[in-house]
Amino acid sequence: KCRLAEPGEFTKIAFQNNKIDLLEAESIGDLIHSETELQRQQAVKQTQGNASNYYNNLREKLVKSLAYIEAQIDFAEDELPDNILKEVQNTIKQVQVDIKKILEDNKIGEKIRTGFKVAIIGEVNAGKSSLLNLLSKREVAIVSSEEGTTRDVIETYLNIDGYPVILADTAGIREAKNEIEKKGVSLALTRSKESDLNLIVIDNSSKQLDEKIQNLVNDNSIVVLNKSDISAIPKHNLKEAVLISVKDNKNIDLLIKKIKEKLSHKFITSNNILVTRERHRTKLNKCLNEIDNFLKKDQKKDIEMAAEDLRLATRHLGGIVGKVDVEEILGSIFKDFCIGK
């Protein structure tokens, strides 16, 4: 009797038979759903088990330290030497430092999985919607010569030269003429704060620049001087501005190169282990919280409570690779796979 395999069934069986761990299983899912080269590279790297080995090594350090604490509880009459207790403290503190380094990553791993947020903001009628359509290679936003056409935030998912990007078009920033436009400008400013990168589009032929737009120029932005077909010389003296023409498709390749360059700078991290899912981040934070509780306690007076803190910390860390407490999350992980994979 034969039947079609359920989504994720092969990977689930491999996990249940200890051929792969939970982190590697998730990475297979990420590889199946990857749409850009960067996402594929990250998924392949995760399937190779480097992150799993790293988390397992940290967990083993906690387990070894817990064994010493448990021994102290079981054989209370034979006190552990001070140098052993000091070694336990140092080991736990080092694990704490290592986990903090992993978490100081600006959520790069998750951004590669879901896409970097890039917002097109700037002047009214500067060609923001036209730029969105050009980069998307389709009519995503309505384009009109009438000022203030875009009111809401319009999003599209793009593969920009291998980089996953959620590109958003926003309302032009100016003194709003009515309540709806005022709301649109407010949404644009909010989106600019939430984005990984802002493309500040300015009409190169305009004479004056709004102060609100000038204030948005920073290290997380690229100034885009559009309409160079009308005025070929940059009129605004803004640092590292890219002069383009959406109408003539001029210098768009230069802009794409600049976007990729800016996003690549966000990869600088003190640790090569990237957190790729919110589940991992939650487990690491819970583990860190229990380690903090452990270190605050007097290990001689409150040894039973300290042992429980360490036990919970070990459990949370083990949960990332599937050592413990995984049954409740198996379904949610494997259901997104295609048939059989």
C-alpha positions in Angstrom: 0.0 0.0 0.0 1.5 3.3 -1.1 0.6 6.9 -0.4 2.1 10.4 -1.1 4.5 11.6 1.6 3.2 14.3 3.9 4.9 17.8 3.7 8.3 17.5 5.5 7.8 13.8 6.3 11.3 12.7 5.1 13.0 15.4 7.0 10.9 14.7 10.1 11.8 11.0 10.0 15.5 11.9 9.6 15.2 14.1 12.7 13.3 11.5 14.7 16.0 8.9 13.9 18.8 11.3 15.0 20.2 11.7 11.4 19.8 15.5 11.7 19.0 17.9 14.5 16.2 20.4 14.6 18.4 23.3 13.5 19.5 21.4 10.4 15.9 20.4 9.7 14.8 24.0 9.8 17.7 24.9 7.5 16.4 22.4 4.9 13.1 24.2 5.0 14.9 27.5 4.5 16.8 26.1 1.5 13.5 24.9 0.0 12.0 28.4 0.3 15.1 30.4 -0.5 14.5 32.8 -3.4 17.9 34.6 -3.5 21.5 33.6 -3.6 22.1 35.1 -0.1 19.3 33.1 1.4 20.6 29.9 -0.3 24.1 30.5 1.1 22.8 31.0 4.6 20.6 27.9 4.5 23.4 25.7 3.1 25.8 27.0 5.8 23.2 26.1 8.5 22.7 22.6 7.1 26.5 22.0 7.5 26.0 21.9 11.2 28.4 24.7 12.4 25.7 26.5 14.4 24.5 23.1 15.8 28.0 22.2 17.0 28.5 25.7 18.5 25.2 25.4 20.5 26.0 21.8 21.5 29.4 22.9 22.8 27.8 25.7 24.9 25.3 23.2 26.2 27.9 20.7 27.2 29.7 23.3 29.2 26.5 24.0 31.1 25.8 20.3 31.6 29.3 19.7 33.0 28.9 22.6 35.4 25.5 21.3 36.4 27.1 17.9 37.1 29.4 19.5 39.7 26.6 21.4 41.3 24.4 18.2 41.5 27.4 16.4 43.0 27.6 19.0 45.7 23.9 18.5 46.5 24.1 14.7 46.6 27.3 14.6 48.6 26.8 17.6 50.9 29.2 16.2 53.5 32.1 16.3 51.0 32.3 19.9 49.9 33.7 20.7 46.5 37.1 22.4 46.5 36.9 26.1 46.0 38.9 25.9 42.7 36.2 23.6 41.2 33.4 26.1 42.2 35.5 28.9 40.8 35.9 27.0 37.5 32.2 26.4 37.3 31.6 30.2 37.8 34.1 31.1 35.1 32.7 28.5 32.6 29.1 29.9 33.2 30.3 33.5 32.8 32.1 32.5 29.5 28.9 30.9 28.2 27.0 34.1 29.1 29.5 36.2 27.1 29.3 33.9 24.1 25.5 34.0 24.0 25.5 37.8 24.3 27.8 38.0 21.3 25.4 35.8 19.3 22.5 38.1 20.2 24.4 41.3 19.2 23.8 40.6 15.5 21.3 43.3 14.5 19.0 40.4 13.5 20.9 39.9 10.3 20.2 36.2 10.0 16.4 36.8 10.3 16.6 39.7 7.8 18.3 37.4 5.3 15.5 34.9 5.7 12.6 37.4 5.4 14.2 40.3 3.5 15.9 43.6 4.3 13.5 46.5 4.7 14.3 49.3 2.2 12.1 52.4 2.0 11.8 54.9 -0.9 11.1 58.3 0.8 11.6 61.9 -0.2 10.1 64.8 -2.1 6.6 64.9 -3.6 6.6 64.1 -7.3 10.3 63.2 -7.3 9.8 59.9 -9.1 9.6 57.5 -6.0 6.7 55.4 -7.4 8.4 55.3 -10.9 11.6 54.1 -9.2 9.7 51.3 -7.4 8.1 50.2 -10.7 11.5 50.3 -12.5 13.2 48.2 -9.8 10.2 45.8 -9.6 10.1 45.6 -13.4 6.3 45.8 -13.2 3.5 48.4 -12.5 3.3 48.1 -8.7 2.4 51.7 -7.9 0.2 54.2 -9.7 2.3 56.9 -11.4 0.9 60.4 -12.0 2.2 63.9 -12.6 -0.3 65.0 -9.9 1.4 65.7 -6.6 0.6 63.5 -3.6 -0.6 60.4 -5.6 0.9 57.9 -3.2 -0.9 58.0 0.2 -0.3 54.5 1.7 2.8 52.4 2.0 3.1 50.1 -1.0 5.4 47.1 -0.6 6.9 44.6 -3.0 9.4 41.8 -2.5 12.5 41.9 -4.7 15.7 40.0 -5.4 18.2 42.8 -5.8 21.3 41.1 -7.3 21.0 38.2 -4.8 19.8 40.2 -1.8 16.3 39.7 -0.5 14.6 43.1 -0.2 11.1 44.3 0.9 10.9 47.6 -1.0 8.4 50.1 0.1 7.1 53.2 -1.7 5.8 56.0 0.6 4.0 59.3 0.4 6.0 62.4 -0.5 7.1 64.5 2.5 5.8 68.0 2.6 3.3 70.1 4.6 0.1 68.0 4.1 -2.9 69.5 2.3 -5.5 67.3 4.0 -5.9 64.7 6.7 -5.3 61.7 4.4 -2.1 63.1 3.1 -1.0 64.0 6.7 -1.5 60.3 7.6 0.5 59.3 4.6 3.4 61.5 5.5 3.3 60.2 9.1 3.4 56.6 7.8 6.4 57.5 5.5 8.4 58.9 8.4 7.6 55.9 10.6 8.7 53.5 7.8 11.9 55.4 7.4 12.7 54.8 11.1 11.9 51.0 10.8 13.9 50.4 7.6 17.4 48.9 7.3 18.0 51.4 4.4 16.3 54.5 3.1 16.4 55.6 -0.5 15.9 59.4 -0.2 14.6 60.5 -3.7 15.0 64.1 -4.6 14.1 66.0 -7.8 17.5 67.1 -9.1 15.8 70.1 -10.8 14.2 71.4 -7.7 15.8 74.5 -6.0 15.0 74.0 -2.4 15.1 71.0 -0.1 12.7 70.3 2.7 14.4 70.3 6.1 12.5 67.1 7.1 14.1 65.4 4.2 17.6 66.7 4.9 17.3 65.4 8.5 16.7 61.8 7.1 20.1 61.7 5.5 22.4 59.5 7.6 24.6 56.3 7.3 21.5 54.2 6.7 20.4 56.1 3.6 21.3 56.7 0.0 20.5 60.1 -1.5 19.0 59.5 -5.0 19.0 62.6 -7.3 16.3 61.8 -9.9 15.4 63.5 -13.2 19.0 63.9 -14.4 17.5 63.9 -17.9 16.2 67.4 -17.1 19.2 68.6 -15.1 22.5 66.7 -15.6 24.5 68.5 -12.9 23.8 67.7 -9.2 22.1 70.8 -7.7 22.1 69.6 -4.1 25.5 69.2 -2.3 24.7 66.0 -0.5 27.3 63.4 0.4 27.6 60.4 -1.9 24.5 61.2 -3.8 23.6 59.0 -6.8 22.5 60.9 -9.9 19.9 58.9 -11.8 17.1 59.2 -14.4 14.2 56.8 -14.0 12.8 58.0 -17.3 16.0 57.2 -19.2 16.9 54.2 -17.0 20.2 55.9 -16.3 22.6 54.9 -13.5 20.1 52.4 -12.1 22.8 49.7 -12.1 25.0 52.1 -10.0 22.1 52.6 -7.6 21.6 48.8 -7.2 25.4 48.4 -6.6 25.2 51.1 -3.9 22.1 49.4 -2.2 24.0 46.0 -2.2 27.1 47.7 -0.8 25.1 49.4 2.0 23.3 46.2 3.0 26.6 44.2 3.0 28.0 46.6 5.7 25.4 45.3 8.1 27.0 41.8 8.1 29.9 42.9 10.3 29.4 40.9 13.5 31.6 39.6 16.3 30.3 36.1 15.8 29.9 34.0 12.7 26.9 32.1 14.2 23.8 33.9 12.9 20.3 33.5 14.6 18.0 32.8 11.7 14.6 32.5 13.5 12.8 34.2 16.4 12.5 30.8 18.1 16.3 30.6 18.5 16.5 34.2 19.8 13.7 33.5 22.3 15.5 30.4 23.6 18.9 32.2 23.8 17.3 35.1 25.8 15.6 32.6 28.2 18.9 30.8 28.6 20.6 34.1 29.4 18.0 35.0 31.9 18.4 31.7 33.8 22.2 32.1 33.7 21.8 35.6 35.2 19.6 34.1 37.9 22.3 31.5 38.6 25.1 34.0 38.9 23.1 36.3 41.3 22.7 33.4 43.8 25.0 32.3 46.6 26.0 28.9 45.2 26.7 27.5 48.7 23.6 28.7 50.5 21.0 28.5 47.7 22.6 25.5 45.9 19.3 23.7 45.1 17.8 26.9 43.5 21.0 27.6 41.7 21.0 24.1 40.2 17.4 24.6 39.0 18.5 27.8 37.2 21.3 26.0 35.5 19.0 23.1 34.6 16.5 25.5 33.0 19.3 27.3 31.1 20.5 23.9 29.8 17.0 23.0 28.7 16.4 26.3 26.8 19.8 26.0 25.0 19.2 22.4 24.1 15.8 23.3 22.7 17.4 25.1 19.8 18.9 22.0 18.3 16.1 19.7 19.6 17.7 18.1 22.7 14.6 18.7 24.8 11.0 19.9 24.7 10.5 19.8 20.9 7.3 17.8 20.3 5.1 20.9 20.5 7.1 22.7 17.8 7.6 19.9 15.3 4.3 20.4 13.6 4.8 24.1 13.0 8.3 23.6 11.6 7.6 20.7 9.2 4.2 21.8 7.8 5.8 24.5 5.5 7.9 21.9 3.6 6.8 20.7 0.2 5.5 17.1 -0.2 8.0 14.5 0.9 11.1 16.8 1.4 
